[in-house]
Amino acid sequence: MSAENTAPEPWIRVVRGNPTPEEVAALTAVLAALASRATDAPASDPQRSSRWADRAALLRQPLRPGPGAWWASGLP
């Protein structure tokens, strides 16, 4: 019978260099924080901006001549 390797596959592998245990712990903490942030954000709820921040209000509307046009030109 052959002995099987039951050790789990590592998630992070150092390819070059010799990091200290503190550096590996910092990298692990950053990756864990990024992974948890990606799962916490709802994907279906888009961010809504206020009408004050809407840049479309800066675009000029077409002119509509007629009675009361001067008053209506200042309305959104």
PDB file with one MODEL, atoms N, CA, C and O in Angstrom:
MODEL        1
ATOM      1  N   MET A   1       0.834  -1.174   0.000  1.00  0.00           N
ATOM      2  CA  MET A   1       0.000   0.000   0.000  1.00  0.00           C
ATOM      3  C   MET A   1       0.882   1.241   0.000  1.00  0.00           C
ATOM      4  O   MET A   1       1.965   1.255   0.585  1.00  0.00           O
ATOM      5  N   SER A   2       0.400   2.274  -0.663  1.00  0.00           N
ATOM      6  CA  SER A   2       1.148   3.523  -0.693  1.00  0.00           C
ATOM      7  C   SER A   2       0.491   4.525   0.248  1.00  0.00           C
ATOM      8  O   SER A   2      -0.729   4.544   0.413  1.00  0.00           O
ATOM      9  N   ALA A   3       1.312   5.341   0.848  1.00  0.00           N
ATOM     10  CA  ALA A   3       0.803   6.373   1.762  1.00  0.00           C
ATOM     11  C   ALA A   3       0.351   7.581   0.930  1.00  0.00           C
ATOM     12  O   ALA A   3       1.078   8.072   0.066  1.00  0.00           O
ATOM     13  N   GLU A   4      -0.861   8.037   1.218  1.00  0.00           N
ATOM     14  CA  GLU A   4      -1.388   9.192   0.505  1.00  0.00           C
ATOM     15  C   GLU A   4      -1.002  10.468   1.229  1.00  0.00           C
ATOM     16  O   GLU A   4      -0.909  10.502   2.456  1.00  0.00           O
ATOM     17  N   ASN A   5      -0.780  11.513   0.453  1.00  0.00           N
ATOM     18  CA  ASN A   5      -0.482  12.829   1.033  1.00  0.00           C
ATOM     19  C   ASN A   5      -1.810  13.480   1.392  1.00  0.00           C
ATOM     20  O   ASN A   5      -2.568  13.872   0.506  1.00  0.00           O
ATOM     21  N   THR A   6      -2.094  13.597   2.680  1.00  0.00           N
ATOM     22  CA  THR A   6      -3.370  14.143   3.126  1.00  0.00           C
ATOM     23  C   THR A   6      -3.276  15.620   3.481  1.00  0.00           C
ATOM     24  O   THR A   6      -4.255  16.207   3.942  1.00  0.00           O
ATOM     25  N   ALA A   7      -2.111  16.230   3.273  1.00  0.00           N
ATOM     26  CA  ALA A   7      -1.966  17.650   3.567  1.00  0.00           C
ATOM     27  C   ALA A   7      -2.744  18.457   2.524  1.00  0.00           C
ATOM     28  O   ALA A   7      -2.665  18.165   1.331  1.00  0.00           O
ATOM     29  N   PRO A   8      -3.494  19.471   2.969  1.00  0.00           N
ATOM     30  CA  PRO A   8      -4.267  20.270   2.001  1.00  0.00           C
ATOM     31  C   PRO A   8      -3.343  21.100   1.107  1.00  0.00           C
ATOM     32  O   PRO A   8      -2.228  21.459   1.486  1.00  0.00           O
ATOM     33  N   GLU A   9      -3.838  21.384  -0.065  1.00  0.00           N
ATOM     34  CA  GLU A   9      -3.099  22.209  -1.023  1.00  0.00           C
ATOM     35  C   GLU A   9      -3.038  23.650  -0.493  1.00  0.00           C
ATOM     36  O   GLU A   9      -4.065  24.173  -0.062  1.00  0.00           O
ATOM     37  N   PRO A  10      -1.871  24.307  -0.510  1.00  0.00           N
ATOM     38  CA  PRO A  10      -1.793  25.684   0.001  1.00  0.00           C
ATOM     39  C   PRO A  10      -2.540  26.654  -0.907  1.00  0.00           C
ATOM     40  O   PRO A  10      -2.560  26.478  -2.125  1.00  0.00           O
ATOM     41  N   TRP A  11      -3.157  27.681  -0.312  1.00  0.00           N
ATOM     42  CA  TRP A  11      -3.895  28.681  -1.078  1.00  0.00           C
ATOM     43  C   TRP A  11      -2.962  29.744  -1.622  1.00  0.00           C
ATOM     44  O   TRP A  11      -3.202  30.296  -2.696  1.00  0.00           O
ATOM     45  N   ILE A  12      -1.903  30.033  -0.891  1.00  0.00           N
ATOM     46  CA  ILE A  12      -0.925  31.034  -1.300  1.00  0.00           C
ATOM     47  C   ILE A  12       0.424  30.338  -1.428  1.00  0.00           C
ATOM     48  O   ILE A  12       0.835  29.571  -0.556  1.00  0.00           O
ATOM     49  N   ARG A  13       1.097  30.623  -2.529  1.00  0.00           N
ATOM     50  CA  ARG A  13       2.409  30.020  -2.736  1.00  0.00           C
ATOM     51  C   ARG A  13       3.402  31.131  -3.061  1.00  0.00           C
ATOM     52  O   ARG A  13       3.148  31.955  -3.939  1.00  0.00           O
ATOM     53  N   VAL A  14       4.526  31.156  -2.358  1.00  0.00           N
ATOM     54  CA  VAL A  14       5.572  32.138  -2.610  1.00  0.00           C
ATOM     55  C   VAL A  14       6.428  31.614  -3.743  1.00  0.00           C
ATOM     56  O   VAL A  14       7.024  30.541  -3.645  1.00  0.00           O
ATOM     57  N   VAL A  15       6.482  32.385  -4.827  1.00  0.00           N
ATOM     58  CA  VAL A  15       7.213  31.945  -6.006  1.00  0.00           C
ATOM     59  C   VAL A  15       8.657  32.426  -5.964  1.00  0.00           C
ATOM     60  O   VAL A  15       9.562  31.710  -6.393  1.00  0.00           O
ATOM     61  N   ARG A  16       8.879  33.633  -5.450  1.00  0.00           N
ATOM     62  CA  ARG A  16      10.223  34.190  -5.438  1.00  0.00           C
ATOM     63  C   ARG A  16      10.433  34.942  -4.131  1.00  0.00           C
ATOM     64  O   ARG A  16       9.513  35.587  -3.627  1.00  0.00           O
ATOM     65  N   GLY A  17      11.615  34.863  -3.595  1.00  0.00           N
ATOM     66  CA  GLY A  17      11.945  35.590  -2.381  1.00  0.00           C
ATOM     67  C   GLY A  17      11.744  34.728  -1.138  1.00  0.00           C
ATOM     68  O   GLY A  17      11.405  33.548  -1.228  1.00  0.00           O
ATOM     69  N   ASN A  18      11.956  35.329  -0.002  1.00  0.00           N
ATOM     70  CA  ASN A  18      11.829  34.638   1.272  1.00  0.00           C
ATOM     71  C   ASN A  18      11.085  35.557   2.240  1.00  0.00           C
ATOM     72  O   ASN A  18      11.722  36.255   3.029  1.00  0.00           O
ATOM     73  N   PRO A  19       9.744  35.573   2.198  1.00  0.00           N
ATOM     74  CA  PRO A  19       9.000  36.483   3.064  1.00  0.00           C
ATOM     75  C   PRO A  19       9.028  36.027   4.519  1.00  0.00           C
ATOM     76  O   PRO A  19       9.139  34.838   4.820  1.00  0.00           O
ATOM     77  N   THR A  20       8.925  37.001   5.402  1.00  0.00           N
ATOM     78  CA  THR A  20       8.855  36.699   6.826  1.00  0.00           C
ATOM     79  C   THR A  20       7.435  36.254   7.168  1.00  0.00           C
ATOM     80  O   THR A  20       6.509  36.511   6.400  1.00  0.00           O
ATOM     81  N   PRO A  21       7.255  35.605   8.283  1.00  0.00           N
ATOM     82  CA  PRO A  21       5.897  35.217   8.680  1.00  0.00           C
ATOM     83  C   PRO A  21       4.961  36.420   8.821  1.00  0.00           C
ATOM     84  O   PRO A  21       3.763  36.297   8.564  1.00  0.00           O
ATOM     85  N   GLU A  22       5.486  37.578   9.225  1.00  0.00           N
ATOM     86  CA  GLU A  22       4.661  38.781   9.337  1.00  0.00           C
ATOM     87  C   GLU A  22       4.182  39.246   7.968  1.00  0.00           C
ATOM     88  O   GLU A  22       3.038  39.676   7.828  1.00  0.00           O
ATOM     89  N   GLU A  23       5.044  39.165   6.956  1.00  0.00           N
ATOM     90  CA  GLU A  23       4.661  39.559   5.604  1.00  0.00           C
ATOM     91  C   GLU A  23       3.596  38.632   5.032  1.00  0.00           C
ATOM     92  O   GLU A  23       2.669  39.086   4.362  1.00  0.00           O
ATOM     93  N   VAL A  24       3.725  37.358   5.289  1.00  0.00           N
ATOM     94  CA  VAL A  24       2.721  36.394   4.826  1.00  0.00           C
ATOM     95  C   VAL A  24       1.393  36.639   5.544  1.00  0.00           C
ATOM     96  O   VAL A  24       0.330  36.542   4.930  1.00  0.00           O
ATOM     97  N   ALA A  25       1.448  36.956   6.843  1.00  0.00           N
ATOM     98  CA  ALA A  25       0.226  37.238   7.597  1.00  0.00           C
ATOM     99  C   ALA A  25      -0.447  38.509   7.076  1.00  0.00           C
ATOM    100  O   ALA A  25      -1.674  38.559   6.987  1.00  0.00           O
ATOM    101  N   ALA A  26       0.333  39.537   6.732  1.00  0.00           N
ATOM    102  CA  ALA A  26      -0.242  40.768   6.199  1.00  0.00           C
ATOM    103  C   ALA A  26      -0.904  40.502   4.848  1.00  0.00           C
ATOM    104  O   ALA A  26      -1.997  41.007   4.592  1.00  0.00           O
ATOM    105  N   LEU A  27      -0.270  39.730   3.995  1.00  0.00           N
ATOM    106  CA  LEU A  27      -0.849  39.398   2.698  1.00  0.00           C
ATOM    107  C   LEU A  27      -2.136  38.601   2.867  1.00  0.00           C
ATOM    108  O   LEU A  27      -3.109  38.836   2.150  1.00  0.00           O
ATOM    109  N   THR A  28      -2.151  37.678   3.789  1.00  0.00           N
ATOM    110  CA  THR A  28      -3.340  36.881   4.051  1.00  0.00           C
ATOM    111  C   THR A  28      -4.483  37.756   4.555  1.00  0.00           C
ATOM    112  O   THR A  28      -5.632  37.556   4.162  1.00  0.00           O
ATOM    113  N   ALA A  29      -4.184  38.717   5.416  1.00  0.00           N
ATOM    114  CA  ALA A  29      -5.213  39.616   5.943  1.00  0.00           C
ATOM    115  C   ALA A  29      -5.801  40.479   4.831  1.00  0.00           C
ATOM    116  O   ALA A  29      -7.012  40.694   4.789  1.00  0.00           O
ATOM    117  N   VAL A  30      -4.957  40.972   3.935  1.00  0.00           N
ATOM    118  CA  VAL A  30      -5.447  41.799   2.825  1.00  0.00           C
ATOM    119  C   VAL A  30      -6.328  40.976   1.894  1.00  0.00           C
ATOM    120  O   VAL A  30      -7.396  41.436   1.490  1.00  0.00           O
ATOM    121  N   LEU A  31      -5.904  39.784   1.553  1.00  0.00           N
ATOM    122  CA  LEU A  31      -6.706  38.936   0.664  1.00  0.00           C
ATOM    123  C   LEU A  31      -8.027  38.533   1.314  1.00  0.00           C
ATOM    124  O   LEU A  31      -9.049  38.458   0.631  1.00  0.00           O
ATOM    125  N   ALA A  32      -8.023  38.275   2.609  1.00  0.00           N
ATOM    126  CA  ALA A  32      -9.263  37.928   3.305  1.00  0.00           C
ATOM    127  C   ALA A  32     -10.220  39.123   3.342  1.00  0.00           C
ATOM    128  O   ALA A  32     -11.430  38.952   3.190  1.00  0.00           O
ATOM    129  N   ALA A  33      -9.684  40.331   3.545  1.00  0.00           N
ATOM    130  CA  ALA A  33     -10.529  41.527   3.563  1.00  0.00           C
ATOM    131  C   ALA A  33     -11.132  41.787   2.189  1.00  0.00           C
ATOM    132  O   ALA A  33     -12.305  42.146   2.089  1.00  0.00           O
ATOM    133  N   LEU A  34     -10.349  41.612   1.134  1.00  0.00           N
ATOM    134  CA  LEU A  34     -10.874  41.801  -0.214  1.00  0.00           C
ATOM    135  C   LEU A  34     -11.941  40.766  -0.549  1.00  0.00           C
ATOM    136  O   LEU A  34     -12.937  41.084  -1.198  1.00  0.00           O
ATOM    137  N   ALA A  35     -11.735  39.542  -0.111  1.00  0.00           N
ATOM    138  CA  ALA A  35     -12.711  38.483  -0.382  1.00  0.00           C
ATOM    139  C   ALA A  35     -14.013  38.732   0.372  1.00  0.00           C
ATOM    140  O   ALA A  35     -15.088  38.479  -0.172  1.00  0.00           O
ATOM    141  N   SER A  36     -13.945  39.219   1.605  1.00  0.00           N
ATOM    142  CA  SER A  36     -15.172  39.467   2.364  1.00  0.00           C
ATOM    143  C   SER A  36     -15.902  40.696   1.843  1.00  0.00           C
ATOM    144  O   SER A  36     -17.132  40.741   1.885  1.00  0.00           O
ATOM    145  N   ARG A  37     -15.173  41.692   1.355  1.00  0.00           N
ATOM    146  CA  ARG A  37     -15.813  42.880   0.814  1.00  0.00           C
ATOM    147  C   ARG A  37     -16.553  42.547  -0.477  1.00  0.00           C
ATOM    148  O   ARG A  37     -17.607  43.121  -0.748  1.00  0.00           O
ATOM    149  N   ALA A  38     -16.022  41.638  -1.267  1.00  0.00           N
ATOM    150  CA  ALA A  38     -16.664  41.269  -2.525  1.00  0.00           C
ATOM    151  C   ALA A  38     -17.972  40.535  -2.277  1.00  0.00           C
ATOM    152  O   ALA A  38     -18.883  40.643  -3.097  1.00  0.00           O
ATOM    153  N   THR A  39     -18.103  39.799  -1.194  1.00  0.00           N
ATOM    154  CA  THR A  39     -19.327  39.062  -0.921  1.00  0.00           C
ATOM    155  C   THR A  39     -20.351  39.901  -0.161  1.00  0.00           C
ATOM    156  O   THR A  39     -21.536  39.567  -0.169  1.00  0.00           O
ATOM    157  N   ASP A  40     -19.923  40.989   0.501  1.00  0.00           N
ATOM    158  CA  ASP A  40     -20.847  41.817   1.269  1.00  0.00           C
ATOM    159  C   ASP A  40     -21.666  42.766   0.400  1.00  0.00           C
ATOM    160  O   ASP A  40     -22.789  43.110   0.768  1.00  0.00           O
ATOM    161  N   ALA A  41     -21.142  43.193  -0.728  1.00  0.00           N
ATOM    162  CA  ALA A  41     -21.813  44.187  -1.559  1.00  0.00           C
ATOM    163  C   ALA A  41     -22.967  43.557  -2.334  1.00  0.00           C
ATOM    164  O   ALA A  41     -22.777  42.545  -3.007  1.00  0.00           O
ATOM    165  N   PRO A  42     -24.168  44.148  -2.246  1.00  0.00           N
ATOM    166  CA  PRO A  42     -25.281  43.619  -3.040  1.00  0.00           C
ATOM    167  C   PRO A  42     -25.077  43.951  -4.511  1.00  0.00           C
ATOM    168  O   PRO A  42     -24.775  45.093  -4.856  1.00  0.00           O
ATOM    169  N   ALA A  43     -25.239  42.965  -5.370  1.00  0.00           N
ATOM    170  CA  ALA A  43     -24.975  43.149  -6.794  1.00  0.00           C
ATOM    171  C   ALA A  43     -26.154  43.782  -7.518  1.00  0.00           C
ATOM    172  O   ALA A  43     -25.955  44.395  -8.567  1.00  0.00           O
ATOM    173  N   SER A  44     -27.365  43.662  -7.004  1.00  0.00           N
ATOM    174  CA  SER A  44     -28.533  44.123  -7.739  1.00  0.00           C
ATOM    175  C   SER A  44     -28.973  45.541  -7.370  1.00  0.00           C
ATOM    176  O   SER A  44     -29.870  46.079  -8.019  1.00  0.00           O
ATOM    177  N   ASP A  45     -28.375  46.162  -6.354  1.00  0.00           N
ATOM    178  CA  ASP A  45     -28.796  47.488  -5.922  1.00  0.00           C
ATOM    179  C   ASP A  45     -27.794  48.532  -6.413  1.00  0.00           C
ATOM    180  O   ASP A  45     -26.749  48.717  -5.789  1.00  0.00           O
ATOM    181  N   PRO A  46     -28.094  49.220  -7.524  1.00  0.00           N
ATOM    182  CA  PRO A  46     -27.147  50.220  -8.020  1.00  0.00           C
ATOM    183  C   PRO A  46     -27.137  51.465  -7.138  1.00  0.00           C
ATOM    184  O   PRO A  46     -28.119  51.765  -6.458  1.00  0.00           O
ATOM    185  N   GLN A  47     -26.035  52.174  -7.158  1.00  0.00           N
ATOM    186  CA  GLN A  47     -25.923  53.401  -6.381  1.00  0.00           C
ATOM    187  C   GLN A  47     -26.775  54.484  -7.038  1.00  0.00           C
ATOM    188  O   GLN A  47     -26.694  54.691  -8.249  1.00  0.00           O
ATOM    189  N   ARG A  48     -27.574  55.161  -6.256  1.00  0.00           N
ATOM    190  CA  ARG A  48     -28.401  56.238  -6.773  1.00  0.00           C
ATOM    191  C   ARG A  48     -27.747  57.570  -6.429  1.00  0.00           C
ATOM    192  O   ARG A  48     -27.283  57.780  -5.308  1.00  0.00           O
ATOM    193  N   SER A  49     -27.718  58.460  -7.405  1.00  0.00           N
ATOM    194  CA  SER A  49     -27.173  59.785  -7.143  1.00  0.00           C
ATOM    195  C   SER A  49     -28.323  60.772  -6.997  1.00  0.00           C
ATOM    196  O   SER A  49     -29.427  60.537  -7.488  1.00  0.00           O
ATOM    197  N   SER A  50     -28.052  61.857  -6.330  1.00  0.00           N
ATOM    198  CA  SER A  50     -29.093  62.852  -6.108  1.00  0.00           C
ATOM    199  C   SER A  50     -29.300  63.679  -7.369  1.00  0.00           C
ATOM    200  O   SER A  50     -28.449  63.695  -8.259  1.00  0.00           O
ATOM    201  N   ARG A  51     -30.423  64.357  -7.438  1.00  0.00           N
ATOM    202  CA  ARG A  51     -30.680  65.216  -8.590  1.00  0.00           C
ATOM    203  C   ARG A  51     -29.751  66.414  -8.583  1.00  0.00           C
ATOM    204  O   ARG A  51     -29.509  67.015  -9.630  1.00  0.00           O
ATOM    205  N   TRP A  52     -29.224  66.773  -7.417  1.00  0.00           N
ATOM    206  CA  TRP A  52     -28.285  67.885  -7.357  1.00  0.00           C
ATOM    207  C   TRP A  52     -26.987  67.535  -8.066  1.00  0.00           C
ATOM    208  O   TRP A  52     -26.343  68.409  -8.646  1.00  0.00           O
ATOM    209  N   ALA A  53     -26.597  66.271  -8.028  1.00  0.00           N
ATOM    210  CA  ALA A  53     -25.354  65.836  -8.651  1.00  0.00           C
ATOM    211  C   ALA A  53     -25.536  65.435 -10.111  1.00  0.00           C
ATOM    212  O   ALA A  53     -24.563  65.061 -10.766  1.00  0.00           O
ATOM    213  N   ASP A  54     -26.751  65.503 -10.634  1.00  0.00           N
ATOM    214  CA  ASP A  54     -27.017  65.092 -12.013  1.00  0.00           C
ATOM    215  C   ASP A  54     -26.433  66.110 -12.984  1.00  0.00           C
ATOM    216  O   ASP A  54     -26.820  67.278 -12.966  1.00  0.00           O
ATOM    217  N   ARG A  55     -25.506  65.676 -13.831  1.00  0.00           N
ATOM    218  CA  ARG A  55     -24.847  66.567 -14.777  1.00  0.00           C
ATOM    219  C   ARG A  55     -25.740  66.893 -15.977  1.00  0.00           C
ATOM    220  O   ARG A  55     -25.432  67.820 -16.726  1.00  0.00           O
ATOM    221  N   ALA A  56     -26.812  66.173 -16.174  1.00  0.00           N
ATOM    222  CA  ALA A  56     -27.711  66.436 -17.293  1.00  0.00           C
ATOM    223  C   ALA A  56     -28.413  67.781 -17.138  1.00  0.00           C
ATOM    224  O   ALA A  56     -28.859  68.358 -18.130  1.00  0.00           O
ATOM    225  N   ALA A  57     -28.516  68.286 -15.920  1.00  0.00           N
ATOM    226  CA  ALA A  57     -29.167  69.567 -15.709  1.00  0.00           C
ATOM    227  C   ALA A  57     -28.349  70.713 -16.298  1.00  0.00           C
ATOM    228  O   ALA A  57     -28.879  71.797 -16.540  1.00  0.00           O
ATOM    229  N   LEU A  58     -27.059  70.473 -16.528  1.00  0.00           N
ATOM    230  CA  LEU A  58     -26.210  71.515 -17.094  1.00  0.00           C
ATOM    231  C   LEU A  58     -26.371  71.633 -18.609  1.00  0.00           C
ATOM    232  O   LEU A  58     -25.966  72.635 -19.198  1.00  0.00           O
ATOM    233  N   LEU A  59     -26.958  70.620 -19.240  1.00  0.00           N
ATOM    234  CA  LEU A  59     -27.161  70.671 -20.681  1.00  0.00           C
ATOM    235  C   LEU A  59     -28.313  71.604 -21.012  1.00  0.00           C
ATOM    236  O   LEU A  59     -29.306  71.666 -20.286  1.00  0.00           O
ATOM    237  N   ARG A  60     -28.175  72.308 -22.087  1.00  0.00           N
ATOM    238  CA  ARG A  60     -29.209  73.261 -22.475  1.00  0.00           C
ATOM    239  C   ARG A  60     -30.388  72.530 -23.106  1.00  0.00           C
ATOM    240  O   ARG A  60     -30.204  71.651 -23.948  1.00  0.00           O
ATOM    241  N   GLN A  61     -31.593  72.895 -22.696  1.00  0.00           N
ATOM    242  CA  GLN A  61     -32.818  72.333 -23.247  1.00  0.00           C
ATOM    243  C   GLN A  61     -33.195  73.099 -24.516  1.00  0.00           C
ATOM    244  O   GLN A  61     -32.806  74.258 -24.665  1.00  0.00           O
ATOM    245  N   PRO A  62     -33.936  72.485 -25.426  1.00  0.00           N
ATOM    246  CA  PRO A  62     -34.342  73.210 -26.626  1.00  0.00           C
ATOM    247  C   PRO A  62     -35.253  74.390 -26.280  1.00  0.00           C
ATOM    248  O   PRO A  62     -36.030  74.340 -25.327  1.00  0.00           O
ATOM    249  N   LEU A  63     -35.134  75.438 -27.071  1.00  0.00           N
ATOM    250  CA  LEU A  63     -35.948  76.636 -26.846  1.00  0.00           C
ATOM    251  C   LEU A  63     -37.377  76.384 -27.294  1.00  0.00           C
ATOM    252  O   LEU A  63     -37.612  75.774 -28.336  1.00  0.00           O
ATOM    253  N   ARG A  64     -38.332  76.860 -26.497  1.00  0.00           N
ATOM    254  CA  ARG A  64     -39.751  76.718 -26.825  1.00  0.00           C
ATOM    255  C   ARG A  64     -40.371  78.108 -26.818  1.00  0.00           C
ATOM    256  O   ARG A  64     -40.790  78.588 -25.765  1.00  0.00           O
ATOM    257  N   PRO A  65     -40.438  78.763 -27.971  1.00  0.00           N
ATOM    258  CA  PRO A  65     -41.007  80.107 -27.995  1.00  0.00           C
ATOM    259  C   PRO A  65     -42.506  80.070 -27.746  1.00  0.00           C
ATOM    260  O   PRO A  65     -43.177  79.079 -28.033  1.00  0.00           O
ATOM    261  N   GLY A  66     -43.010  81.153 -27.214  1.00  0.00           N
ATOM    262  CA  GLY A  66     -44.442  81.262 -26.979  1.00  0.00           C
ATOM    263  C   GLY A  66     -44.723  82.007 -25.697  1.00  0.00           C
ATOM    264  O   GLY A  66     -43.804  82.464 -25.017  1.00  0.00           O
ATOM    265  N   PRO A  67     -46.013  82.129 -25.362  1.00  0.00           N
ATOM    266  CA  PRO A  67     -46.394  82.830 -24.135  1.00  0.00           C
ATOM    267  C   PRO A  67     -45.842  82.099 -22.898  1.00  0.00           C
ATOM    268  O   PRO A  67     -45.983  80.883 -22.774  1.00  0.00           O
ATOM    269  N   GLY A  68     -45.229  82.838 -22.011  1.00  0.00           N
ATOM    270  CA  GLY A  68     -44.686  82.268 -20.779  1.00  0.00           C
ATOM    271  C   GLY A  68     -43.365  81.540 -20.972  1.00  0.00           C
ATOM    272  O   GLY A  68     -42.906  80.861 -20.053  1.00  0.00           O
ATOM    273  N   ALA A  69     -42.734  81.661 -22.149  1.00  0.00           N
ATOM    274  CA  ALA A  69     -41.478  80.953 -22.409  1.00  0.00           C
ATOM    275  C   ALA A  69     -40.363  81.459 -21.509  1.00  0.00           C
ATOM    276  O   ALA A  69     -39.519  80.675 -21.075  1.00  0.00           O
ATOM    277  N   TRP A  70     -40.343  82.757 -21.223  1.00  0.00           N
ATOM    278  CA  TRP A  70     -39.307  83.305 -20.355  1.00  0.00           C
ATOM    279  C   TRP A  70     -39.388  82.695 -18.970  1.00  0.00           C
ATOM    280  O   TRP A  70     -38.365  82.456 -18.329  1.00  0.00           O
ATOM    281  N   TRP A  71     -40.611  82.441 -18.506  1.00  0.00           N
ATOM    282  CA  TRP A  71     -40.784  81.853 -17.177  1.00  0.00           C
ATOM    283  C   TRP A  71     -40.423  80.377 -17.194  1.00  0.00           C
ATOM    284  O   TRP A  71     -39.770  79.895 -16.268  1.00  0.00           O
ATOM    285  N   ALA A  72     -40.830  79.650 -18.223  1.00  0.00           N
ATOM    286  CA  ALA A  72     -40.565  78.222 -18.325  1.00  0.00           C
ATOM    287  C   ALA A  72     -39.099  77.921 -18.568  1.00  0.00           C
ATOM    288  O   ALA A  72     -38.658  76.806 -18.291  1.00  0.00           O
ATOM    289  N   SER A  73     -38.320  78.881 -19.080  1.00  0.00           N
ATOM    290  CA  SER A  73     -36.902  78.637 -19.364  1.00  0.00           C
ATOM    291  C   SER A  73     -36.088  78.434 -18.092  1.00  0.00           C
ATOM    292  O   SER A  73     -35.011  77.840 -18.138  1.00  0.00           O
ATOM    293  N   GLY A  74     -36.582  78.913 -16.974  1.00  0.00           N
ATOM    294  CA  GLY A  74     -35.861  78.749 -15.717  1.00  0.00           C
ATOM    295  C   GLY A  74     -36.269  77.510 -14.947  1.00  0.00           C
ATOM    296  O   GLY A  74     -35.727  77.244 -13.874  1.00  0.00           O
ATOM    297  N   LEU A  75     -37.213  76.746 -15.474  1.00  0.00           N
ATOM    298  CA  LEU A  75     -37.681  75.544 -14.788  1.00  0.00           C
ATOM    299  C   LEU A  75     -36.900  74.323 -15.273  1.00  0.00           C
ATOM    300  O   LEU A  75     -36.431  74.294 -16.411  1.00  0.00           O
ATOM    301  N   PRO A  76     -36.761  73.327 -14.419  1.00  0.00           N
ATOM    302  CA  PRO A  76     -36.037  72.122 -14.860  1.00  0.00           C
ATOM    303  C   PRO A  76     -36.848  71.298 -15.843  1.00  0.00           C
ATOM    304  O   PRO A  76     -36.382  70.258 -16.307  1.00  0.00           O
TER     305      PRO A  76
ENDMDL
END
